[in-house]
Amino acid sequence: MPLVEHGLLVERVDIAESAAMNDIYGLRIPVLRRADSGVELDWPFDTGQVVAFLRDQLES
């Protein structure tokens, strides 16, 4: 995870024990979710898309 190595803070959430979270995210994992805005980026994504996702949210 190159962005984590450069200081991006992440929280890993295990959805296996929650039927509700599994229903929401089961087909989309992994999902990146911004804590500040709640905006989500579904898989598949690459590093460039993650950078754009973060940049777009910072500029809004």
KOLVO-986618 format. One line per field, with one value per residue: x, y, z of N, C-alpha, C in turn; residue number from 1. Coordinates in Angstrom, 3 decimals. Layout:
KOLVO-986618
n.X	(X/...);
n.Y	(Y/...);
n.Z	(Z/...);
ca.X	(X/...);
ca.Y	(Y/...);
ca.Z	(Z/...);
c.X	(X/...);
c.Y	(Y/...);
c.Z	(Z/...);
zapa	(NUM/...);
END
This chain:
KOLVO-986618
n.X	(0.842/1.297/0.460/-0.170/2.324/3.279/2.015/-0.807/-3.704/-5.491/-8.354/-9.085/-11.895/-13.571/-16.000/-17.109/-18.444/-20.816/-23.972/-25.470/-23.493/-22.184/-24.175/-24.287/-21.642/-20.606/-20.303/-18.697/-16.186/-12.617/-13.557/-12.980/-13.492/-14.074/-13.537/-14.110/-16.027/-17.653/-17.781/-17.405/-15.192/-15.352/-14.027/-12.996/-9.871/-6.966/-3.709/-3.458/-6.152/-6.956/-5.417/-6.546/-9.167/-8.766/-7.695/-9.784/-11.723/-10.494/-10.431/-13.091);
n.Y	(-1.178/1.671/4.349/4.422/4.046/6.557/8.138/8.197/7.818/5.004/2.972/-0.250/-2.182/-4.985/-6.759/-9.212/-10.203/-8.845/-8.839/-6.778/-4.953/-6.631/-7.019/-4.433/-3.921/-6.282/-7.116/-5.151/-4.876/-4.450/-1.351/2.072/4.599/7.899/9.435/12.059/12.993/10.884/9.891/7.277/4.937/2.372/-0.946/-2.067/-0.350/1.695/2.931/5.514/6.239/6.319/8.456/10.515/10.409/11.209/13.762/15.058/15.170/16.818/19.202/19.879);
n.Z	(0.000/-1.169/-0.678/2.013/3.097/2.667/4.491/4.436/6.273/7.294/8.045/8.787/8.238/9.210/7.669/8.000/10.276/10.401/9.239/8.094/7.178/5.415/3.513/2.438/1.507/0.430/-2.359/-3.324/-2.220/-1.998/-0.425/-0.458/1.879/2.641/5.695/6.302/4.462/3.715/1.174/-1.194/-2.797/-4.954/-5.545/-8.731/-8.344/-8.938/-7.935/-9.050/-9.397/-6.745/-5.787/-7.347/-6.349/-3.695/-4.143/-5.568/-3.576/-1.725/-3.089/-3.295);
ca.X	(0.000/2.250/-0.034/-0.052/3.741/3.520/1.295/-2.262/-4.276/-6.587/-8.953/-9.578/-13.147/-13.907/-17.456/-17.512/-19.308/-22.006/-24.820/-25.849/-22.348/-21.937/-25.175/-23.934/-20.324/-20.159/-19.898/-17.921/-14.946/-12.483/-14.143/-12.357/-14.502/-13.479/-14.165/-14.558/-17.170/-18.465/-17.715/-16.785/-14.593/-15.469/-13.084/-11.536/-9.204/-5.508/-3.131/-3.805/-7.550/-7.024/-4.885/-7.570/-10.272/-8.369/-7.525/-11.122/-12.413/-9.843/-10.739/-14.504);
ca.Y	(0.000/2.785/5.599/4.299/4.270/8.000/8.849/8.136/7.081/4.119/2.132/-1.481/-2.620/-6.347/-6.848/-10.623/-10.475/-7.993/-9.131/-5.508/-4.425/-7.556/-6.696/-3.159/-3.893/-7.610/-7.236/-3.971/-4.789/-3.435/-0.028/3.170/5.557/9.056/9.716/13.449/13.288/9.699/9.478/5.955/4.496/0.913/-1.742/-2.024/0.945/1.626/4.025/6.783/6.537/6.687/9.815/11.407/10.386/12.061/15.138/15.593/15.457/17.945/20.408/20.218);
ca.Z	(0.000/-1.241/-0.100/3.471/3.395/2.566/5.530/4.353/7.398/6.906/9.078/8.203/8.847/8.836/7.553/8.075/11.426/10.353/8.084/7.471/6.430/4.324/2.490/1.827/0.881/0.030/-3.754/-3.701/-1.456/-0.958/-0.641/0.275/2.326/3.297/6.982/6.362/3.598/3.509/-0.223/-1.323/-4.052/-5.016/-6.313/-8.816/-8.461/-8.875/-7.155/-9.682/-9.094/-5.327/-5.692/-7.897/-5.386/-2.570/-4.634/-5.865/-2.326/-1.073/-3.856/-3.230);
c.X	(0.886/1.749/0.031/1.392/4.101/2.620/-0.218/-2.778/-5.455/-7.102/-9.507/-10.817/-13.465/-15.426/-17.985/-18.519/-20.599/-22.800/-25.193/-24.705/-22.014/-22.924/-24.791/-22.678/-19.878/-19.645/-18.966/-16.534/-13.718/-13.080/-13.341/-13.453/-13.797/-14.249/-14.733/-15.816/-18.113/-18.477/-16.932/-16.257/-14.584/-14.343/-13.707/-11.017/-7.712/-5.000/-3.496/-5.236/-7.722/-6.518/-5.915/-8.764/-9.977/-8.266/-8.893/-11.847/-11.793/-10.205/-12.202/-14.838);
c.Y	(1.240/4.078/5.578/4.551/5.754/8.801/8.856/7.288/6.256/3.381/0.908/-1.915/-4.013/-6.486/-8.264/-10.904/-9.667/-8.269/-7.845/-4.952/-5.329/-7.310/-5.423/-3.277/-5.204/-7.733/-6.121/-3.933/-5.073/-2.108/0.970/4.166/6.672/9.353/11.129/13.721/12.103/9.204/8.173/5.722/2.975/0.309/-2.025/-0.591/0.725/2.846/5.385/7.192/6.942/8.116/10.812/11.517/11.298/13.511/15.776/15.968/16.653/19.253/20.795/21.040);
c.Z	(0.000/-0.626/1.421/3.891/3.344/3.503/5.428/5.510/6.919/8.126/8.370/8.968/8.313/8.832/7.769/9.186/11.405/9.081/7.347/6.634/5.258/3.181/1.732/0.972/0.243/-1.394/-4.193/-3.079/-2.313/-1.397/0.174/0.618/3.060/4.581/7.025/5.548/3.408/2.071/-0.331/-2.730/-4.034/-5.833/-7.670/-8.943/-8.401/-8.109/-7.735/-9.393/-7.630/-5.144/-6.211/-6.952/-4.205/-2.998/-4.893/-4.592/-1.614/-1.767/-3.759/-2.005);
zapa	(1/2/3/4/5/6/7/8/9/10/11/12/13/14/15/16/17/18/19/20/21/22/23/24/25/26/27/28/29/30/31/32/33/34/35/36/37/38/39/40/41/42/43/44/45/46/47/48/49/50/51/52/53/54/55/56/57/58/59/60);
END
